[in-house]
Amino acid sequence: MRGEAMARMLIRVDADLNEDLLTAFPQLVARHHPASTTLSGDVADQQELQGILNLLTSLGVDVVEVVTIPEA
């Protein structure tokens, strides 16, 4: 993603993130599913994506899937 425009990403985690935790990801929209949450939104570059993933890991949240959402 380096040098490219923002990419729309979907990040699925193996946890039901509460509102307090979600405030750490203001650029992402949360959708709750049974025992999981998906976060989606625009990510500027690989560094921002890595920061999001590192923060989730530091919070003890397992990342199940990371997908680039194709442009419509």
PDB file of N, H, CA, C and O in Angstrom:
ATOM      1  N   MET A   1       0.812  -1.193   0.000  1.00  0.00           N
ATOM      2  CA  MET A   1       0.000   0.000   0.000  1.00  0.00           C
ATOM      3  C   MET A   1       0.859   1.262   0.000  1.00  0.00           C
ATOM      4  O   MET A   1       0.324   2.357  -0.179  1.00  0.00           O
ATOM      5  N   ARG A   2       2.136   1.148   0.189  1.00  0.00           N
ATOM      6  H   ARG A   2       2.571   0.259   0.334  1.00  0.00           H
ATOM      7  CA  ARG A   2       2.998   2.325   0.257  1.00  0.00           C
ATOM      8  C   ARG A   2       2.925   3.092  -1.050  1.00  0.00           C
ATOM      9  O   ARG A   2       3.026   2.502  -2.126  1.00  0.00           O
ATOM     10  N   GLY A   3       2.749   4.414  -0.964  1.00  0.00           N
ATOM     11  H   GLY A   3       2.667   4.893  -0.091  1.00  0.00           H
ATOM     12  CA  GLY A   3       2.705   5.243  -2.137  1.00  0.00           C
ATOM     13  C   GLY A   3       1.350   5.275  -2.822  1.00  0.00           C
ATOM     14  O   GLY A   3       1.177   6.007  -3.797  1.00  0.00           O
ATOM     15  N   GLU A   4       0.402   4.517  -2.348  1.00  0.00           N
ATOM     16  H   GLU A   4       0.543   3.922  -1.556  1.00  0.00           H
ATOM     17  CA  GLU A   4      -0.922   4.474  -2.939  1.00  0.00           C
ATOM     18  C   GLU A   4      -1.881   5.348  -2.144  1.00  0.00           C
ATOM     19  O   GLU A   4      -1.580   5.773  -1.028  1.00  0.00           O
ATOM     20  N   ALA A   5      -3.038   5.605  -2.737  1.00  0.00           N
ATOM     21  H   ALA A   5      -3.282   5.259  -3.643  1.00  0.00           H
ATOM     22  CA  ALA A   5      -4.093   6.330  -2.035  1.00  0.00           C
ATOM     23  C   ALA A   5      -4.670   5.444  -0.939  1.00  0.00           C
ATOM     24  O   ALA A   5      -4.357   4.257  -0.849  1.00  0.00           O
ATOM     25  N   MET A   6      -5.506   6.033  -0.120  1.00  0.00           N
ATOM     26  H   MET A   6      -5.761   6.998  -0.193  1.00  0.00           H
ATOM     27  CA  MET A   6      -6.137   5.280   0.957  1.00  0.00           C
ATOM     28  C   MET A   6      -6.818   4.030   0.419  1.00  0.00           C
ATOM     29  O   MET A   6      -7.294   4.000  -0.716  1.00  0.00           O
ATOM     30  N   ALA A   7      -6.852   3.012   1.248  1.00  0.00           N
ATOM     31  H   ALA A   7      -6.465   3.037   2.170  1.00  0.00           H
ATOM     32  CA  ALA A   7      -7.565   1.785   0.913  1.00  0.00           C
ATOM     33  C   ALA A   7      -8.660   1.573   1.937  1.00  0.00           C
ATOM     34  O   ALA A   7      -8.482   1.867   3.119  1.00  0.00           O
ATOM     35  N   ARG A   8      -9.778   1.069   1.489  1.00  0.00           N
ATOM     36  H   ARG A   8      -9.923   0.830   0.528  1.00  0.00           H
ATOM     37  CA  ARG A   8     -10.863   0.728   2.400  1.00  0.00           C
ATOM     38  C   ARG A   8     -10.576  -0.673   2.896  1.00  0.00           C
ATOM     39  O   ARG A   8     -10.393  -1.597   2.104  1.00  0.00           O
ATOM     40  N   MET A   9     -10.537  -0.829   4.213  1.00  0.00           N
ATOM     41  H   MET A   9     -10.687  -0.078   4.856  1.00  0.00           H
ATOM     42  CA  MET A   9     -10.159  -2.106   4.821  1.00  0.00           C
ATOM     43  C   MET A   9     -11.285  -2.627   5.695  1.00  0.00           C
ATOM     44  O   MET A   9     -12.086  -1.857   6.225  1.00  0.00           O
ATOM     45  N   LEU A  10     -11.337  -3.941   5.839  1.00  0.00           N
ATOM     46  H   LEU A  10     -10.687  -4.567   5.408  1.00  0.00           H
ATOM     47  CA  LEU A  10     -12.218  -4.604   6.796  1.00  0.00           C
ATOM     48  C   LEU A  10     -11.329  -5.451   7.688  1.00  0.00           C
ATOM     49  O   LEU A  10     -10.536  -6.257   7.202  1.00  0.00           O
ATOM     50  N   ILE A  11     -11.462  -5.268   8.986  1.00  0.00           N
ATOM     51  H   ILE A  11     -12.106  -4.613   9.381  1.00  0.00           H
ATOM     52  CA  ILE A  11     -10.665  -6.011   9.964  1.00  0.00           C
ATOM     53  C   ILE A  11     -11.646  -6.757  10.866  1.00  0.00           C
ATOM     54  O   ILE A  11     -12.440  -6.137  11.574  1.00  0.00           O
ATOM     55  N   ARG A  12     -11.589  -8.088  10.839  1.00  0.00           N
ATOM     56  H   ARG A  12     -10.944  -8.592  10.264  1.00  0.00           H
ATOM     57  CA  ARG A  12     -12.471  -8.900  11.686  1.00  0.00           C
ATOM     58  C   ARG A  12     -11.675  -9.378  12.892  1.00  0.00           C
ATOM     59  O   ARG A  12     -10.588  -9.937  12.745  1.00  0.00           O
ATOM     60  N   VAL A  13     -12.220  -9.157  14.084  1.00  0.00           N
ATOM     61  H   VAL A  13     -13.103  -8.704  14.203  1.00  0.00           H
ATOM     62  CA  VAL A  13     -11.544  -9.564  15.315  1.00  0.00           C
ATOM     63  C   VAL A  13     -12.405 -10.561  16.065  1.00  0.00           C
ATOM     64  O   VAL A  13     -13.629 -10.567  15.934  1.00  0.00           O
ATOM     65  N   ASP A  14     -11.760 -11.392  16.841  1.00  0.00           N
ATOM     66  H   ASP A  14     -10.766 -11.387  16.947  1.00  0.00           H
ATOM     67  CA  ASP A  14     -12.429 -12.448  17.605  1.00  0.00           C
ATOM     68  C   ASP A  14     -12.791 -11.919  18.985  1.00  0.00           C
ATOM     69  O   ASP A  14     -12.335 -12.441  20.001  1.00  0.00           O
ATOM     70  N   ALA A  15     -13.617 -10.873  19.009  1.00  0.00           N
ATOM     71  H   ALA A  15     -13.987 -10.449  18.183  1.00  0.00           H
ATOM     72  CA  ALA A  15     -14.032 -10.266  20.272  1.00  0.00           C
ATOM     73  C   ALA A  15     -15.210  -9.348  20.004  1.00  0.00           C
ATOM     74  O   ALA A  15     -15.394  -8.859  18.889  1.00  0.00           O
ATOM     75  N   ASP A  16     -15.993  -9.124  21.024  1.00  0.00           N
ATOM     76  H   ASP A  16     -15.844  -9.520  21.929  1.00  0.00           H
ATOM     77  CA  ASP A  16     -17.076  -8.152  20.949  1.00  0.00           C
ATOM     78  C   ASP A  16     -16.548  -6.883  21.607  1.00  0.00           C
ATOM     79  O   ASP A  16     -16.622  -6.737  22.827  1.00  0.00           O
ATOM     80  N   LEU A  17     -16.015  -5.963  20.802  1.00  0.00           N
ATOM     81  H   LEU A  17     -15.955  -6.081  19.811  1.00  0.00           H
ATOM     82  CA  LEU A  17     -15.383  -4.765  21.338  1.00  0.00           C
ATOM     83  C   LEU A  17     -16.428  -3.818  21.926  1.00  0.00           C
ATOM     84  O   LEU A  17     -17.443  -3.523  21.294  1.00  0.00           O
ATOM     85  N   ASN A  18     -16.163  -3.347  23.148  1.00  0.00           N
ATOM     86  H   ASN A  18     -15.339  -3.587  23.661  1.00  0.00           H
ATOM     87  CA  ASN A  18     -17.095  -2.415  23.779  1.00  0.00           C
ATOM     88  C   ASN A  18     -16.816  -0.993  23.303  1.00  0.00           C
ATOM     89  O   ASN A  18     -15.812  -0.732  22.640  1.00  0.00           O
ATOM     90  N   GLU A  19     -17.713  -0.086  23.649  1.00  0.00           N
ATOM     91  H   GLU A  19     -18.529  -0.298  24.188  1.00  0.00           H
ATOM     92  CA  GLU A  19     -17.616   1.304  23.186  1.00  0.00           C
ATOM     93  C   GLU A  19     -16.311   1.976  23.627  1.00  0.00           C
ATOM     94  O   GLU A  19     -15.749   2.773  22.875  1.00  0.00           O
ATOM     95  N   ASP A  20     -15.824   1.668  24.825  1.00  0.00           N
ATOM     96  H   ASP A  20     -16.280   1.020  25.435  1.00  0.00           H
ATOM     97  CA  ASP A  20     -14.565   2.258  25.297  1.00  0.00           C
ATOM     98  C   ASP A  20     -13.403   1.874  24.387  1.00  0.00           C
ATOM     99  O   ASP A  20     -12.586   2.722  24.029  1.00  0.00           O
ATOM    100  N   LEU A  21     -13.327   0.604  24.014  1.00  0.00           N
ATOM    101  H   LEU A  21     -13.990  -0.085  24.305  1.00  0.00           H
ATOM    102  CA  LEU A  21     -12.251   0.159  23.127  1.00  0.00           C
ATOM    103  C   LEU A  21     -12.399   0.755  21.733  1.00  0.00           C
ATOM    104  O   LEU A  21     -11.402   1.075  21.085  1.00  0.00           O
ATOM    105  N   LEU A  22     -13.626   0.904  21.272  1.00  0.00           N
ATOM    106  H   LEU A  22     -14.436   0.644  21.798  1.00  0.00           H
ATOM    107  CA  LEU A  22     -13.857   1.417  19.925  1.00  0.00           C
ATOM    108  C   LEU A  22     -13.429   2.871  19.768  1.00  0.00           C
ATOM    109  O   LEU A  22     -13.178   3.321  18.651  1.00  0.00           O
ATOM    110  N   THR A  23     -13.342   3.614  20.875  1.00  0.00           N
ATOM    111  H   THR A  23     -13.546   3.248  21.783  1.00  0.00           H
ATOM    112  CA  THR A  23     -12.896   5.005  20.776  1.00  0.00           C
ATOM    113  C   THR A  23     -11.440   5.091  20.316  1.00  0.00           C
ATOM    114  O   THR A  23     -10.997   6.151  19.875  1.00  0.00           O
ATOM    115  N   ALA A  24     -10.694   3.996  20.412  1.00  0.00           N
ATOM    116  H   ALA A  24     -11.053   3.135  20.770  1.00  0.00           H
ATOM    117  CA  ALA A  24      -9.304   3.969  19.943  1.00  0.00           C
ATOM    118  C   ALA A  24      -9.219   3.927  18.423  1.00  0.00           C
ATOM    119  O   ALA A  24      -8.138   4.103  17.860  1.00  0.00           O
ATOM    120  N   PHE A  25     -10.349   3.696  17.751  1.00  0.00           N
ATOM    121  H   PHE A  25     -11.226   3.553  18.209  1.00  0.00           H
ATOM    122  CA  PHE A  25     -10.377   3.557  16.295  1.00  0.00           C
ATOM    123  C   PHE A  25     -11.428   4.491  15.693  1.00  0.00           C
ATOM    124  O   PHE A  25     -12.384   4.022  15.076  1.00  0.00           O
ATOM    125  N   PRO A  26     -11.264   5.809  15.865  1.00  0.00           N
ATOM    126  CA  PRO A  26     -12.310   6.739  15.420  1.00  0.00           C
ATOM    127  C   PRO A  26     -12.508   6.758  13.901  1.00  0.00           C
ATOM    128  O   PRO A  26     -13.564   7.176  13.427  1.00  0.00           O
ATOM    129  N   GLN A  27     -11.514   6.315  13.136  1.00  0.00           N
ATOM    130  H   GLN A  27     -10.656   5.976  13.521  1.00  0.00           H
ATOM    131  CA  GLN A  27     -11.626   6.330  11.691  1.00  0.00           C
ATOM    132  C   GLN A  27     -12.350   5.101  11.140  1.00  0.00           C
ATOM    133  O   GLN A  27     -12.594   5.013   9.937  1.00  0.00           O
ATOM    134  N   LEU A  28     -12.690   4.158  12.009  1.00  0.00           N
ATOM    135  H   LEU A  28     -12.491   4.229  12.987  1.00  0.00           H
ATOM    136  CA  LEU A  28     -13.318   2.910  11.579  1.00  0.00           C
ATOM    137  C   LEU A  28     -14.746   2.797  12.091  1.00  0.00           C
ATOM    138  O   LEU A  28     -15.074   3.314  13.159  1.00  0.00           O
ATOM    139  N   VAL A  29     -15.590   2.122  11.327  1.00  0.00           N
ATOM    140  H   VAL A  29     -15.324   1.702  10.460  1.00  0.00           H
ATOM    141  CA  VAL A  29     -16.982   1.873  11.696  1.00  0.00           C
ATOM    142  C   VAL A  29     -17.070   0.447  12.225  1.00  0.00           C
ATOM    143  O   VAL A  29     -16.589  -0.485  11.580  1.00  0.00           O
ATOM    144  N   ALA A  30     -17.675   0.272  13.383  1.00  0.00           N
ATOM    145  H   ALA A  30     -18.066   1.029  13.907  1.00  0.00           H
ATOM    146  CA  ALA A  30     -17.797  -1.061  13.990  1.00  0.00           C
ATOM    147  C   ALA A  30     -19.167  -1.661  13.689  1.00  0.00           C
ATOM    148  O   ALA A  30     -20.187  -0.973  13.716  1.00  0.00           O
ATOM    149  N   ARG A  31     -19.162  -2.944  13.406  1.00  0.00           N
ATOM    150  H   ARG A  31     -18.333  -3.503  13.385  1.00  0.00           H
ATOM    151  CA  ARG A  31     -20.397  -3.706  13.265  1.00  0.00           C
ATOM    152  C   ARG A  31     -20.236  -4.940  14.148  1.00  0.00           C
ATOM    153  O   ARG A  31     -19.288  -5.710  13.997  1.00  0.00           O
ATOM    154  N   HIS A  32     -21.162  -5.108  15.055  1.00  0.00           N
ATOM    155  H   HIS A  32     -21.932  -4.482  15.178  1.00  0.00           H
ATOM    156  CA  HIS A  32     -21.072  -6.220  16.000  1.00  0.00           C
ATOM    157  C   HIS A  32     -21.788  -7.451  15.438  1.00  0.00           C
ATOM    158  O   HIS A  32     -22.870  -7.362  14.859  1.00  0.00           O
ATOM    159  N   HIS A  33     -21.149  -8.584  15.630  1.00  0.00           N
ATOM    160  H   HIS A  33     -20.269  -8.656  16.101  1.00  0.00           H
ATOM    161  CA  HIS A  33     -21.672  -9.883  15.224  1.00  0.00           C
ATOM    162  C   HIS A  33     -21.551 -10.790  16.441  1.00  0.00           C
ATOM    163  O   HIS A  33     -20.811 -10.463  17.369  1.00  0.00           O
ATOM    164  N   PRO A  34     -22.249 -11.909  16.467  1.00  0.00           N
ATOM    165  CA  PRO A  34     -22.097 -12.808  17.620  1.00  0.00           C
ATOM    166  C   PRO A  34     -20.617 -13.162  17.845  1.00  0.00           C
ATOM    167  O   PRO A  34     -19.983 -13.788  16.995  1.00  0.00           O
ATOM    168  N   ALA A  35     -20.087 -12.757  18.982  1.00  0.00           N
ATOM    169  H   ALA A  35     -20.602 -12.248  19.672  1.00  0.00           H
ATOM    170  CA  ALA A  35     -18.721 -13.063  19.432  1.00  0.00           C
ATOM    171  C   ALA A  35     -17.627 -12.492  18.533  1.00  0.00           C
ATOM    172  O   ALA A  35     -16.487 -12.954  18.588  1.00  0.00           O
ATOM    173  N   SER A  36     -17.950 -11.502  17.711  1.00  0.00           N
ATOM    174  H   SER A  36     -18.876 -11.127  17.666  1.00  0.00           H
ATOM    175  CA  SER A  36     -16.910 -10.864  16.918  1.00  0.00           C
ATOM    176  C   SER A  36     -17.344  -9.452  16.544  1.00  0.00           C
ATOM    177  O   SER A  36     -18.498  -9.067  16.733  1.00  0.00           O
ATOM    178  N   THR A  37     -16.408  -8.701  16.017  1.00  0.00           N
ATOM    179  H   THR A  37     -15.471  -9.013  15.863  1.00  0.00           H
ATOM    180  CA  THR A  37     -16.665  -7.336  15.557  1.00  0.00           C
ATOM    181  C   THR A  37     -15.895  -7.134  14.263  1.00  0.00           C
ATOM    182  O   THR A  37     -14.768  -7.612  14.131  1.00  0.00           O
ATOM    183  N   THR A  38     -16.487  -6.432  13.310  1.00  0.00           N
ATOM    184  H   THR A  38     -17.402  -6.043  13.417  1.00  0.00           H
ATOM    185  CA  THR A  38     -15.735  -6.017  12.134  1.00  0.00           C
ATOM    186  C   THR A  38     -15.562  -4.508  12.195  1.00  0.00           C
ATOM    187  O   THR A  38     -16.484  -3.774  12.550  1.00  0.00           O
ATOM    188  N   LEU A  39     -14.387  -4.070  11.850  1.00  0.00           N
ATOM    189  H   LEU A  39     -13.638  -4.666  11.562  1.00  0.00           H
ATOM    190  CA  LEU A  39     -14.055  -2.650  11.781  1.00  0.00           C
ATOM    191  C   LEU A  39     -13.756  -2.350  10.316  1.00  0.00           C
ATOM    192  O   LEU A  39     -12.966  -3.056   9.690  1.00  0.00           O
ATOM    193  N   SER A  40     -14.369  -1.326   9.772  1.00  0.00           N
ATOM    194  H   SER A  40     -15.011  -0.752  10.281  1.00  0.00           H
ATOM    195  CA  SER A  40     -14.095  -0.986   8.384  1.00  0.00           C
ATOM    196  C   SER A  40     -13.935   0.507   8.233  1.00  0.00           C
ATOM    197  O   SER A  40     -14.537   1.286   8.971  1.00  0.00           O
ATOM    198  N   GLY A  41     -13.132   0.897   7.285  1.00  0.00           N
ATOM    199  H   GLY A  41     -12.643   0.263   6.685  1.00  0.00           H
ATOM    200  CA  GLY A  41     -12.918   2.305   7.023  1.00  0.00           C
ATOM    201  C   GLY A  41     -11.681   2.515   6.185  1.00  0.00           C
ATOM    202  O   GLY A  41     -10.996   1.561   5.815  1.00  0.00           O
ATOM    203  N   ASP A  42     -11.399   3.771   5.887  1.00  0.00           N
ATOM    204  H   ASP A  42     -11.956   4.545   6.187  1.00  0.00           H
ATOM    205  CA  ASP A  42     -10.241   4.117   5.074  1.00  0.00           C
ATOM    206  C   ASP A  42      -8.978   4.121   5.924  1.00  0.00           C
ATOM    207  O   ASP A  42      -8.952   4.676   7.023  1.00  0.00           O
ATOM    208  N   VAL A  43      -7.941   3.499   5.400  1.00  0.00           N
ATOM    209  H   VAL A  43      -7.962   3.048   4.508  1.00  0.00           H
ATOM    210  CA  VAL A  43      -6.638   3.430   6.058  1.00  0.00           C
ATOM    211  C   VAL A  43      -5.638   4.081   5.099  1.00  0.00           C
ATOM    212  O   VAL A  43      -5.539   3.696   3.934  1.00  0.00           O
ATOM    213  N   ALA A  44      -4.907   5.063   5.602  1.00  0.00           N
ATOM    214  H   ALA A  44      -4.988   5.376   6.548  1.00  0.00           H
ATOM    215  CA  ALA A  44      -4.042   5.882   4.743  1.00  0.00           C
ATOM    216  C   ALA A  44      -2.909   5.098   4.096  1.00  0.00           C
ATOM    217  O   ALA A  44      -2.607   5.293   2.918  1.00  0.00           O
ATOM    218  N   ASP A  45      -2.276   4.204   4.872  1.00  0.00           N
ATOM    219  H   ASP A  45      -2.522   4.045   5.829  1.00  0.00           H
ATOM    220  CA  ASP A  45      -1.121   3.493   4.334  1.00  0.00           C
ATOM    221  C   ASP A  45      -0.821   2.282   5.201  1.00  0.00           C
ATOM    222  O   ASP A  45      -1.505   2.017   6.189  1.00  0.00           O
ATOM    223  N   GLN A  46       0.223   1.549   4.808  1.00  0.00           N
ATOM    224  H   GLN A  46       0.779   1.764   4.005  1.00  0.00           H
ATOM    225  CA  GLN A  46       0.613   0.332   5.525  1.00  0.00           C
ATOM    226  C   GLN A  46       0.978   0.633   6.971  1.00  0.00           C
ATOM    227  O   GLN A  46       0.701  -0.174   7.857  1.00  0.00           O
ATOM    228  N   GLN A  47       1.588   1.766   7.219  1.00  0.00           N
ATOM    229  H   GLN A  47       1.813   2.422   6.499  1.00  0.00           H
ATOM    230  CA  GLN A  47       1.978   2.147   8.579  1.00  0.00           C
ATOM    231  C   GLN A  47       0.748   2.329   9.470  1.00  0.00           C
ATOM    232  O   GLN A  47       0.744   1.878  10.615  1.00  0.00           O
ATOM    233  N   GLU A  48      -0.292   2.984   8.957  1.00  0.00           N
ATOM    234  H   GLU A  48      -0.289   3.351   8.027  1.00  0.00           H
ATOM    235  CA  GLU A  48      -1.512   3.153   9.757  1.00  0.00           C
ATOM    236  C   GLU A  48      -2.175   1.809  10.016  1.00  0.00           C
ATOM    237  O   GLU A  48      -2.627   1.545  11.131  1.00  0.00           O
ATOM    238  N   LEU A  49      -2.240   0.952   8.994  1.00  0.00           N
ATOM    239  H   LEU A  49      -1.873   1.165   8.089  1.00  0.00           H
ATOM    240  CA  LEU A  49      -2.817  -0.383   9.181  1.00  0.00           C
ATOM    241  C   LEU A  49      -2.044  -1.150  10.242  1.00  0.00           C
ATOM    242  O   LEU A  49      -2.649  -1.770  11.117  1.00  0.00           O
ATOM    243  N   GLN A  50      -0.713  -1.119  10.181  1.00  0.00           N
ATOM    244  H   GLN A  50      -0.221  -0.616   9.470  1.00  0.00           H
ATOM    245  CA  GLN A  50       0.100  -1.825  11.172  1.00  0.00           C
ATOM    246  C   GLN A  50      -0.132  -1.274  12.564  1.00  0.00           C
ATOM    247  O   GLN A  50      -0.163  -2.035  13.531  1.00  0.00           O
ATOM    248  N   GLY A  51      -0.296   0.041  12.683  1.00  0.00           N
ATOM    249  H   GLY A  51      -0.271   0.659  11.897  1.00  0.00           H
ATOM    250  CA  GLY A  51      -0.593   0.643  13.979  1.00  0.00           C
ATOM    251  C   GLY A  51      -1.909   0.150  14.550  1.00  0.00           C
ATOM    252  O   GLY A  51      -2.006  -0.122  15.747  1.00  0.00           O
ATOM    253  N   ILE A  52      -2.928   0.033  13.699  1.00  0.00           N
ATOM    254  H   ILE A  52      -2.850   0.254  12.727  1.00  0.00           H
ATOM    255  CA  ILE A  52      -4.229  -0.481  14.142  1.00  0.00           C
ATOM    256  C   ILE A  52      -4.080  -1.916  14.618  1.00  0.00           C
ATOM    257  O   ILE A  52      -4.569  -2.278  15.688  1.00  0.00           O
ATOM    258  N   LEU A  53      -3.401  -2.732  13.817  1.00  0.00           N
ATOM    259  H   LEU A  53      -3.004  -2.438  12.948  1.00  0.00           H
ATOM    260  CA  LEU A  53      -3.223  -4.145  14.182  1.00  0.00           C
ATOM    261  C   LEU A  53      -2.405  -4.288  15.465  1.00  0.00           C
ATOM    262  O   LEU A  53      -2.719  -5.136  16.300  1.00  0.00           O
ATOM    263  N   ASN A  54      -1.365  -3.477  15.634  1.00  0.00           N
ATOM    264  H   ASN A  54      -1.110  -2.788  14.955  1.00  0.00           H
ATOM    265  CA  ASN A  54      -0.559  -3.520  16.855  1.00  0.00           C
ATOM    266  C   ASN A  54      -1.379  -3.126  18.073  1.00  0.00           C
ATOM    267  O   ASN A  54      -1.252  -3.737  19.134  1.00  0.00           O
ATOM    268  N   LEU A  55      -2.223  -2.105  17.924  1.00  0.00           N
ATOM    269  H   LEU A  55      -2.327  -1.609  17.062  1.00  0.00           H
ATOM    270  CA  LEU A  55      -3.062  -1.677  19.046  1.00  0.00           C
ATOM    271  C   LEU A  55      -4.052  -2.769  19.425  1.00  0.00           C
ATOM    272  O   LEU A  55      -4.244  -3.043  20.610  1.00  0.00           O
ATOM    273  N   LEU A  56      -4.681  -3.396  18.441  1.00  0.00           N
ATOM    274  H   LEU A  56      -4.525  -3.174  17.478  1.00  0.00           H
ATOM    275  CA  LEU A  56      -5.604  -4.503  18.734  1.00  0.00           C
ATOM    276  C   LEU A  56      -4.882  -5.615  19.486  1.00  0.00           C
ATOM    277  O   LEU A  56      -5.403  -6.141  20.470  1.00  0.00           O
ATOM    278  N   THR A  57      -3.684  -5.972  19.027  1.00  0.00           N
ATOM    279  H   THR A  57      -3.261  -5.545  18.228  1.00  0.00           H
ATOM    280  CA  THR A  57      -2.902  -7.020  19.686  1.00  0.00           C
ATOM    281  C   THR A  57      -2.544  -6.628  21.113  1.00  0.00           C
ATOM    282  O   THR A  57      -2.630  -7.453  22.023  1.00  0.00           O
ATOM    283  N   SER A  58      -2.143  -5.374  21.316  1.00  0.00           N
ATOM    284  H   SER A  58      -2.074  -4.704  20.577  1.00  0.00           H
ATOM    285  CA  SER A  58      -1.776  -4.923  22.665  1.00  0.00           C
ATOM    286  C   SER A  58      -2.982  -4.912  23.603  1.00  0.00           C
ATOM    287  O   SER A  58      -2.825  -5.001  24.821  1.00  0.00           O
ATOM    288  N   LEU A  59      -4.185  -4.805  23.035  1.00  0.00           N
ATOM    289  H   LEU A  59      -4.312  -4.733  22.046  1.00  0.00           H
ATOM    290  CA  LEU A  59      -5.412  -4.849  23.843  1.00  0.00           C
ATOM    291  C   LEU A  59      -5.865  -6.289  24.097  1.00  0.00           C
ATOM    292  O   LEU A  59      -6.877  -6.517  24.759  1.00  0.00           O
ATOM    293  N   GLY A  60      -5.107  -7.266  23.566  1.00  0.00           N
ATOM    294  H   GLY A  60      -4.285  -7.081  23.028  1.00  0.00           H
ATOM    295  CA  GLY A  60      -5.455  -8.674  23.761  1.00  0.00           C
ATOM    296  C   GLY A  60      -6.539  -9.159  22.825  1.00  0.00           C
ATOM    297  O   GLY A  60      -7.192 -10.166  23.098  1.00  0.00           O
ATOM    298  N   VAL A  61      -6.741  -8.447  21.714  1.00  0.00           N
ATOM    299  H   VAL A  61      -6.210  -7.629  21.492  1.00  0.00           H
ATOM    300  CA  VAL A  61      -7.778  -8.808  20.748  1.00  0.00           C
ATOM    301  C   VAL A  61      -7.131  -9.568  19.593  1.00  0.00           C
ATOM    302  O   VAL A  61      -6.183  -9.084  18.975  1.00  0.00           O
ATOM    303  N   ASP A  62      -7.651 -10.761  19.308  1.00  0.00           N
ATOM    304  H   ASP A  62      -8.421 -11.154  19.810  1.00  0.00           H
ATOM    305  CA  ASP A  62      -7.137 -11.568  18.207  1.00  0.00           C
ATOM    306  C   ASP A  62      -7.735 -11.091  16.891  1.00  0.00           C
ATOM    307  O   ASP A  62      -8.955 -10.997  16.756  1.00  0.00           O
ATOM    308  N   VAL A  63      -6.883 -10.794  15.930  1.00  0.00           N
ATOM    309  H   VAL A  63      -5.892 -10.871  16.040  1.00  0.00           H
ATOM    310  CA  VAL A  63      -7.330 -10.415  14.591  1.00  0.00           C
ATOM    311  C   VAL A  63      -7.519 -11.692  13.789  1.00  0.00           C
ATOM    312  O   VAL A  63      -6.598 -12.499  13.666  1.00  0.00           O
ATOM    313  N   VAL A  64      -8.716 -11.873  13.243  1.00  0.00           N
ATOM    314  H   VAL A  64      -9.465 -11.218  13.343  1.00  0.00           H
ATOM    315  CA  VAL A  64      -9.054 -13.081  12.501  1.00  0.00           C
ATOM    316  C   VAL A  64      -8.831 -12.896  11.008  1.00  0.00           C
ATOM    317  O   VAL A  64      -8.415 -13.824  10.315  1.00  0.00           O
ATOM    318  N   GLU A  65      -9.111 -11.681  10.511  1.00  0.00           N
ATOM    319  H   GLU A  65      -9.449 -10.927  11.074  1.00  0.00           H
ATOM    320  CA  GLU A  65      -9.056 -11.466   9.066  1.00  0.00           C
ATOM    321  C   GLU A  65      -8.834  -9.984   8.777  1.00  0.00           C
ATOM    322  O   GLU A  65      -9.370  -9.121   9.472  1.00  0.00           O
ATOM    323  N   VAL A  66      -8.046  -9.700   7.754  1.00  0.00           N
ATOM    324  H   VAL A  66      -7.611 -10.401   7.190  1.00  0.00           H
ATOM    325  CA  VAL A  66      -7.853  -8.339   7.251  1.00  0.00           C
ATOM    326  C   VAL A  66      -8.041  -8.404   5.739  1.00  0.00           C
ATOM    327  O   VAL A  66      -7.349  -9.152   5.048  1.00  0.00           O
ATOM    328  N   VAL A  67      -8.982  -7.618   5.236  1.00  0.00           N
ATOM    329  H   VAL A  67      -9.545  -7.011   5.797  1.00  0.00           H
ATOM    330  CA  VAL A  67      -9.334  -7.663   3.820  1.00  0.00           C
ATOM    331  C   VAL A  67      -9.393  -6.269   3.252  1.00  0.00           C
ATOM    332  O   VAL A  67      -9.913  -5.360   3.899  1.00  0.00           O
ATOM    333  N   THR A  68      -8.871  -6.077   2.051  1.00  0.00           N
ATOM    334  H   THR A  68      -8.449  -6.816   1.525  1.00  0.00           H
ATOM    335  CA  THR A  68      -9.055  -4.834   1.326  1.00  0.00           C
ATOM    336  C   THR A  68     -10.399  -4.886   0.628  1.00  0.00           C
ATOM    337  O   THR A  68     -10.689  -5.839  -0.095  1.00  0.00           O
ATOM    338  N   ILE A  69     -11.225  -3.862   0.839  1.00  0.00           N
ATOM    339  H   ILE A  69     -10.989  -3.087   1.426  1.00  0.00           H
ATOM    340  CA  ILE A  69     -12.547  -3.802   0.222  1.00  0.00           C
ATOM    341  C   ILE A  69     -12.391  -3.133  -1.147  1.00  0.00           C
ATOM    342  O   ILE A  69     -11.927  -1.996  -1.234  1.00  0.00           O
ATOM    343  N   PRO A  70     -12.777  -3.837  -2.211  1.00  0.00           N
ATOM    344  CA  PRO A  70     -12.634  -3.252  -3.542  1.00  0.00           C
ATOM    345  C   PRO A  70     -13.492  -1.996  -3.697  1.00  0.00           C
ATOM    346  O   PRO A  70     -14.562  -1.880  -3.100  1.00  0.00           O
ATOM    347  N   GLU A  71     -12.997  -1.056  -4.515  1.00  0.00           N
ATOM    348  H   GLU A  71     -12.128  -1.150  -5.000  1.00  0.00           H
ATOM    349  CA  GLU A  71     -13.772   0.135  -4.792  1.00  0.00           C
ATOM    350  C   GLU A  71     -14.987  -0.234  -5.632  1.00  0.00           C
ATOM    351  O   GLU A  71     -14.920  -1.114  -6.491  1.00  0.00           O
ATOM    352  N   ALA A  72     -16.095   0.447  -5.374  1.00  0.00           N
ATOM    353  H   ALA A  72     -16.150   1.161  -4.677  1.00  0.00           H
ATOM    354  CA  ALA A  72     -17.339   0.133  -6.094  1.00  0.00           C
ATOM    355  C   ALA A  72     -17.316   0.646  -7.510  1.00  0.00           C
ATOM    356  O   ALA A  72     -18.284   0.464  -8.248  1.00  0.00           O
TER     357      ALA A  72
END
